[in-house]
Structure formats: C-alpha cells, structure tokens
C-alpha cells in the first residue's frame, strides 16, 4: 500500500504531466480507464476534497484514471458531516492514506463570500450556508478586498486561507481514522494547470 508521501509524489508527477499536455497538446487529454468487462476493486490511493467548479476536475489535472482517487466536490470545498463521513470511508474503509484539500484560483464561492458580507443581500441567496462555512477563514481578508482596486490577489490569499482552514478541520475529524493518514492542502491555477501544494 502506498504511503501518503508516495501518493503525494504520484499526484505531483500527474500534475506535471497535465501541465505539459496543456502547454503542448491540442487540448485532448486521455486518462487510464478499466479493461472492458472488468470490475476492478476500489482501492483509491487518495481522497480529494475539491470545489465543484467545472474547471477543476481532479482526475484530469492529476492524470489519474478510474479507481485512483476518491473525489468529493462541493462549492467552496466546505466540509460538512456528509463529506466528513464519506472522506472517512475513503480512508478507513478503502485504505487511502492521503487526503488532499484542493482550492483553486478564481473561486466563485470565495468571491461570493467576500463580495457579499454577512447581512448583505445578493442574487445567490442559496449559497448562504456555503458562505457561512467559508466566512471565518476569510474574514481577515475582507478589509483588503473592500479597498483593493485589483481584487484578484486578495481573492487568491483568501482561497489559500480557506484551504488551510479546511485542512485543519479535516485533521481534527480524522485523528482516529488510522495510522499514516496525512492531510495536505493545494491550490489549482486554472490558467496554467499547475497545482501548488501548500507548505507548512
Ligand atoms: Zn471554487
């Protein structure tokens, strides 16, 4: 069974291959698929908690085919009880040793949280519970966001802060899931294809 660090290296190599394909190909990317007629066992090497953003497909950006990563996606990669239980299943039930929390640049959930502070009204009222989950992690960015003429870098800083906060939450709930489980954070740059793993 792969260790968390082995898996992290596999994901790094997969992303490097993806970046190479983005830069050099005509946009057609292939990832491994199961043999026809065969139902392979489910033994993912990693659990991924990612934003639901349609431009952030984890299997593609890490070049991992069917059965390789156990992916959870929701706007703003917020951790709730359903996600937590499912991530636990990925680790304690299926044997994954690495949990990756994956944020991304230009995240609409983060932009909505900073753009519509608590109490304000907007055209996405159905996102309020998501924003409530994100808000504590990005509150310190609110002043800079409000005063910045170019808000992109503030948004990026907030994305990183929310990833770090989510990593912390996953670590808290995962403490009893078994030995050797590591939780790391990363941010995907949609324009370059690069995943930057956050240093601790
Ligand atoms: Zn997003």
Boltz pocket constraint, residues with backbone or C-beta under 6 A from the ligand:
constraints:
  - pocket:
      binder: B
      contacts: [[A, 51], [A, 52], [A, 53], [A, 75], [A, 76], [A, 104], [A, 106], [A, 107], [A, 108], [A, 109], [A, 110]]
      max_distance: 6.0
